[in-house]
Amino acid sequence: MIQALLCKLNVRHEWHLEHAEDGGVYRRCRRCGKDDDQRSERGKGDFSTWIGLSGG
């Protein structure tokens, strides 16, 4: 019950990786289904940025 409240208050989510149709990845909360808003700041779903590879 407390976990659901934390999601509703946007304090803590239980993130896991999801795969998009275009091959990218993004994070989604297991409990409430919310997508991570910070995705665009982390490389727009490019998997190489998640594992620390440079694109250059």
Jmol script that loads the backbone (N, CA, C; Angstrom):
load data "model"
ATOM      1  N   MET A   1       0.825  -1.194   0.000  1.00  0.00           N
ATOM      2  CA  MET A   1       0.000   0.000   0.000  1.00  0.00           C
ATOM      3  C   MET A   1       0.868   1.256   0.000  1.00  0.00           C
ATOM      4  N   ILE A   2       1.937   1.243   0.800  1.00  0.00           N
ATOM      5  CA  ILE A   2       2.820   2.406   0.853  1.00  0.00           C
ATOM      6  C   ILE A   2       3.522   2.617  -0.491  1.00  0.00           C
ATOM      7  N   GLN A   3       3.837   1.515  -1.193  1.00  0.00           N
ATOM      8  CA  GLN A   3       4.498   1.611  -2.493  1.00  0.00           C
ATOM      9  C   GLN A   3       3.608   2.317  -3.511  1.00  0.00           C
ATOM     10  N   ALA A   4       2.320   1.996  -3.512  1.00  0.00           N
ATOM     11  CA  ALA A   4       1.385   2.643  -4.432  1.00  0.00           C
ATOM     12  C   ALA A   4       1.272   4.133  -4.123  1.00  0.00           C
ATOM     13  N   LEU A   5       1.304   4.470  -2.851  1.00  0.00           N
ATOM     14  CA  LEU A   5       1.242   5.880  -2.454  1.00  0.00           C
ATOM     15  C   LEU A   5       2.485   6.626  -2.933  1.00  0.00           C
ATOM     16  N   LEU A   6       3.641   6.004  -2.835  1.00  0.00           N
ATOM     17  CA  LEU A   6       4.873   6.642  -3.293  1.00  0.00           C
ATOM     18  C   LEU A   6       4.829   6.905  -4.798  1.00  0.00           C
ATOM     19  N   CYS A   7       4.246   5.987  -5.559  1.00  0.00           N
ATOM     20  CA  CYS A   7       4.074   6.201  -7.004  1.00  0.00           C
ATOM     21  C   CYS A   7       3.136   7.376  -7.260  1.00  0.00           C
ATOM     22  N   LYS A   8       2.023   7.399  -6.557  1.00  0.00           N
ATOM     23  CA  LYS A   8       1.047   8.476  -6.766  1.00  0.00           C
ATOM     24  C   LYS A   8       1.614   9.844  -6.423  1.00  0.00           C
ATOM     25  N   LEU A   9       2.471   9.887  -5.414  1.00  0.00           N
ATOM     26  CA  LEU A   9       3.109  11.144  -5.022  1.00  0.00           C
ATOM     27  C   LEU A   9       4.330  11.463  -5.884  1.00  0.00           C
ATOM     28  N   ASN A  10       4.648  10.568  -6.791  1.00  0.00           N
ATOM     29  CA  ASN A  10       5.792  10.713  -7.695  1.00  0.00           C
ATOM     30  C   ASN A  10       7.103  10.841  -6.913  1.00  0.00           C
ATOM     31  N   VAL A  11       7.193  10.096  -5.818  1.00  0.00           N
ATOM     32  CA  VAL A  11       8.380  10.114  -4.972  1.00  0.00           C
ATOM     33  C   VAL A  11       9.315   8.968  -5.322  1.00  0.00           C
ATOM     34  N   ARG A  12       8.753   7.790  -5.535  1.00  0.00           N
ATOM     35  CA  ARG A  12       9.583   6.622  -5.832  1.00  0.00           C
ATOM     36  C   ARG A  12       8.830   5.678  -6.768  1.00  0.00           C
ATOM     37  N   HIS A  13       9.510   5.286  -7.819  1.00  0.00           N
ATOM     38  CA  HIS A  13       8.965   4.324  -8.768  1.00  0.00           C
ATOM     39  C   HIS A  13       9.888   3.120  -8.826  1.00  0.00           C
ATOM     40  N   GLU A  14       9.372   2.009  -9.307  1.00  0.00           N
ATOM     41  CA  GLU A  14      10.173   0.797  -9.497  1.00  0.00           C
ATOM     42  C   GLU A  14      10.427   0.647 -10.995  1.00  0.00           C
ATOM     43  N   TRP A  15      11.515   1.282 -11.479  1.00  0.00           N
ATOM     44  CA  TRP A  15      11.797   1.335 -12.904  1.00  0.00           C
ATOM     45  C   TRP A  15      12.343   0.016 -13.440  1.00  0.00           C
ATOM     46  N   HIS A  16      11.966  -0.320 -14.659  1.00  0.00           N
ATOM     47  CA  HIS A  16      12.553  -1.427 -15.407  1.00  0.00           C
ATOM     48  C   HIS A  16      12.591  -1.038 -16.880  1.00  0.00           C
ATOM     49  N   LEU A  17      13.430  -1.705 -17.658  1.00  0.00           N
ATOM     50  CA  LEU A  17      13.599  -1.371 -19.071  1.00  0.00           C
ATOM     51  C   LEU A  17      12.484  -1.968 -19.912  1.00  0.00           C
ATOM     52  N   GLU A  18      12.008  -1.183 -20.852  1.00  0.00           N
ATOM     53  CA  GLU A  18      11.034  -1.614 -21.859  1.00  0.00           C
ATOM     54  C   GLU A  18      11.663  -1.353 -23.220  1.00  0.00           C
ATOM     55  N   HIS A  19      11.275  -2.120 -24.208  1.00  0.00           N
ATOM     56  CA  HIS A  19      11.790  -1.948 -25.565  1.00  0.00           C
ATOM     57  C   HIS A  19      10.704  -1.333 -26.446  1.00  0.00           C
ATOM     58  N   ALA A  20      11.081  -0.302 -27.180  1.00  0.00           N
ATOM     59  CA  ALA A  20      10.164   0.370 -28.099  1.00  0.00           C
ATOM     60  C   ALA A  20      10.178  -0.343 -29.452  1.00  0.00           C
ATOM     61  N   GLU A  21       9.181  -0.062 -30.264  1.00  0.00           N
ATOM     62  CA  GLU A  21       9.082  -0.688 -31.586  1.00  0.00           C
ATOM     63  C   GLU A  21      10.242  -0.304 -32.499  1.00  0.00           C
ATOM     64  N   ASP A  22      10.819   0.893 -32.277  1.00  0.00           N
ATOM     65  CA  ASP A  22      11.925   1.340 -33.122  1.00  0.00           C
ATOM     66  C   ASP A  22      13.278   0.802 -32.671  1.00  0.00           C
ATOM     67  N   GLY A  23      13.287  -0.073 -31.665  1.00  0.00           N
ATOM     68  CA  GLY A  23      14.521  -0.670 -31.190  1.00  0.00           C
ATOM     69  C   GLY A  23      15.145   0.035 -30.001  1.00  0.00           C
ATOM     70  N   GLY A  24      14.614   1.201 -29.641  1.00  0.00           N
ATOM     71  CA  GLY A  24      15.136   1.933 -28.488  1.00  0.00           C
ATOM     72  C   GLY A  24      14.642   1.323 -27.186  1.00  0.00           C
ATOM     73  N   VAL A  25      15.183   1.810 -26.100  1.00  0.00           N
ATOM     74  CA  VAL A  25      14.756   1.362 -24.777  1.00  0.00           C
ATOM     75  C   VAL A  25      14.342   2.564 -23.942  1.00  0.00           C
ATOM     76  N   TYR A  26      13.481   2.338 -22.992  1.00  0.00           N
ATOM     77  CA  TYR A  26      13.050   3.371 -22.070  1.00  0.00           C
ATOM     78  C   TYR A  26      12.678   2.719 -20.757  1.00  0.00           C
ATOM     79  N   ARG A  27      12.517   3.526 -19.728  1.00  0.00           N
ATOM     80  CA  ARG A  27      12.175   2.989 -18.412  1.00  0.00           C
ATOM     81  C   ARG A  27      10.690   3.197 -18.128  1.00  0.00           C
ATOM     82  N   ARG A  28      10.080   2.199 -17.494  1.00  0.00           N
ATOM     83  CA  ARG A  28       8.669   2.255 -17.107  1.00  0.00           C
ATOM     84  C   ARG A  28       8.544   1.689 -15.699  1.00  0.00           C
ATOM     85  N   CYS A  29       7.665   2.287 -14.901  1.00  0.00           N
ATOM     86  CA  CYS A  29       7.452   1.825 -13.531  1.00  0.00           C
ATOM     87  C   CYS A  29       6.649   0.527 -13.555  1.00  0.00           C
ATOM     88  N   ARG A  30       7.111  -0.465 -12.800  1.00  0.00           N
ATOM     89  CA  ARG A  30       6.411  -1.751 -12.720  1.00  0.00           C
ATOM     90  C   ARG A  30       5.069  -1.623 -12.010  1.00  0.00           C
ATOM     91  N   ARG A  31       4.977  -0.715 -11.051  1.00  0.00           N
ATOM     92  CA  ARG A  31       3.752  -0.603 -10.256  1.00  0.00           C
ATOM     93  C   ARG A  31       2.661   0.219 -10.927  1.00  0.00           C
ATOM     94  N   CYS A  32       3.011   1.417 -11.416  1.00  0.00           N
ATOM     95  CA  CYS A  32       1.967   2.309 -11.922  1.00  0.00           C
ATOM     96  C   CYS A  32       1.959   2.450 -13.443  1.00  0.00           C
ATOM     97  N   GLY A  33       3.026   1.999 -14.131  1.00  0.00           N
ATOM     98  CA  GLY A  33       3.061   2.051 -15.588  1.00  0.00           C
ATOM     99  C   GLY A  33       3.535   3.377 -16.164  1.00  0.00           C
ATOM    100  N   LYS A  34       3.977   4.304 -15.320  1.00  0.00           N
ATOM    101  CA  LYS A  34       4.426   5.608 -15.805  1.00  0.00           C
ATOM    102  C   LYS A  34       5.756   5.465 -16.537  1.00  0.00           C
ATOM    103  N   ASP A  35       5.888   6.179 -17.672  1.00  0.00           N
ATOM    104  CA  ASP A  35       7.153   6.214 -18.399  1.00  0.00           C
ATOM    105  C   ASP A  35       8.065   7.248 -17.752  1.00  0.00           C
ATOM    106  N   ASP A  36       9.374   6.995 -17.813  1.00  0.00           N
ATOM    107  CA  ASP A  36      10.357   7.900 -17.234  1.00  0.00           C
ATOM    108  C   ASP A  36      10.429   9.183 -18.060  1.00  0.00           C
ATOM    109  N   ASP A  37      10.182  10.320 -17.435  1.00  0.00           N
ATOM    110  CA  ASP A  37      10.210  11.614 -18.117  1.00  0.00           C
ATOM    111  C   ASP A  37      11.620  12.055 -18.486  1.00  0.00           C
ATOM    112  N   GLN A  38      12.628  11.499 -17.873  1.00  0.00           N
ATOM    113  CA  GLN A  38      14.004  11.899 -18.106  1.00  0.00           C
ATOM    114  C   GLN A  38      14.611  11.212 -19.321  1.00  0.00           C
ATOM    115  N   ARG A  39      13.841  10.447 -20.041  1.00  0.00           N
ATOM    116  CA  ARG A  39      14.357   9.669 -21.175  1.00  0.00           C
ATOM    117  C   ARG A  39      15.080  10.542 -22.193  1.00  0.00           C
ATOM    118  N   SER A  40      14.533  11.701 -22.526  1.00  0.00           N
ATOM    119  CA  SER A  40      15.135  12.544 -23.552  1.00  0.00           C
ATOM    120  C   SER A  40      16.497  13.075 -23.126  1.00  0.00           C
ATOM    121  N   GLU A  41      16.731  13.215 -21.842  1.00  0.00           N
ATOM    122  CA  GLU A  41      18.005  13.723 -21.362  1.00  0.00           C
ATOM    123  C   GLU A  41      19.069  12.638 -21.333  1.00  0.00           C
ATOM    124  N   ARG A  42      18.686  11.377 -21.441  1.00  0.00           N
ATOM    125  CA  ARG A  42      19.643  10.282 -21.348  1.00  0.00           C
ATOM    126  C   ARG A  42      19.984   9.693 -22.700  1.00  0.00           C
ATOM    127  N   GLY A  43      19.621  10.299 -23.784  1.00  0.00           N
ATOM    128  CA  GLY A  43      20.037   9.790 -25.084  1.00  0.00           C
ATOM    129  C   GLY A  43      18.892   9.313 -25.937  1.00  0.00           C
ATOM    130  N   LYS A  44      17.686   9.708 -25.627  1.00  0.00           N
ATOM    131  CA  LYS A  44      16.518   9.428 -26.458  1.00  0.00           C
ATOM    132  C   LYS A  44      16.308   7.952 -26.705  1.00  0.00           C
ATOM    133  N   GLY A  45      16.583   7.128 -25.701  1.00  0.00           N
ATOM    134  CA  GLY A  45      16.293   5.712 -25.822  1.00  0.00           C
ATOM    135  C   GLY A  45      17.373   4.897 -26.502  1.00  0.00           C
ATOM    136  N   ASP A  46      18.504   5.502 -26.807  1.00  0.00           N
ATOM    137  CA  ASP A  46      19.594   4.783 -27.445  1.00  0.00           C
ATOM    138  C   ASP A  46      20.270   3.883 -26.418  1.00  0.00           C
ATOM    139  N   PHE A  47      20.298   2.591 -26.670  1.00  0.00           N
ATOM    140  CA  PHE A  47      20.817   1.627 -25.690  1.00  0.00           C
ATOM    141  C   PHE A  47      22.287   1.858 -25.381  1.00  0.00           C
ATOM    142  N   SER A  48      23.062   2.346 -26.349  1.00  0.00           N
ATOM    143  CA  SER A  48      24.491   2.542 -26.121  1.00  0.00           C
ATOM    144  C   SER A  48      24.744   3.544 -25.005  1.00  0.00           C
ATOM    145  N   THR A  49      23.881   4.532 -24.829  1.00  0.00           N
ATOM    146  CA  THR A  49      24.078   5.487 -23.742  1.00  0.00           C
ATOM    147  C   THR A  49      23.809   4.843 -22.384  1.00  0.00           C
ATOM    148  N   TRP A  50      22.977   3.822 -22.352  1.00  0.00           N
ATOM    149  CA  TRP A  50      22.665   3.142 -21.096  1.00  0.00           C
ATOM    150  C   TRP A  50      23.849   2.307 -20.619  1.00  0.00           C
ATOM    151  N   ILE A  51      24.625   1.757 -21.556  1.00  0.00           N
ATOM    152  CA  ILE A  51      25.734   0.904 -21.144  1.00  0.00           C
ATOM    153  C   ILE A  51      27.076   1.615 -21.218  1.00  0.00           C
ATOM    154  N   GLY A  52      27.058   2.907 -21.566  1.00  0.00           N
ATOM    155  CA  GLY A  52      28.257   3.712 -21.515  1.00  0.00           C
ATOM    156  C   GLY A  52      29.112   3.735 -22.756  1.00  0.00           C
ATOM    157  N   LEU A  53      28.573   3.354 -23.903  1.00  0.00           N
ATOM    158  CA  LEU A  53      29.334   3.409 -25.144  1.00  0.00           C
ATOM    159  C   LEU A  53      29.168   4.772 -25.799  1.00  0.00           C
ATOM    160  N   SER A  54      30.213   5.260 -26.415  1.00  0.00           N
ATOM    161  CA  SER A  54      30.096   6.535 -27.116  1.00  0.00           C
ATOM    162  C   SER A  54      29.621   6.282 -28.539  1.00  0.00           C
ATOM    163  N   GLY A  55      28.893   7.222 -29.083  1.00  0.00           N
ATOM    164  CA  GLY A  55      28.348   7.057 -30.414  1.00  0.00           C
ATOM    165  C   GLY A  55      29.278   7.581 -31.503  1.00  0.00           C
ATOM    166  N   GLY A  56      30.477   7.998 -31.169  1.00  0.00           N
ATOM    167  CA  GLY A  56      31.311   8.655 -32.134  1.00  0.00           C
ATOM    168  C   GLY A  56      32.315   7.823 -32.755  1.00  0.00           C
TER     169      GLY A  56
END
end "model"
wireframe off; spacefill off
backbone 0.3
color backbone group
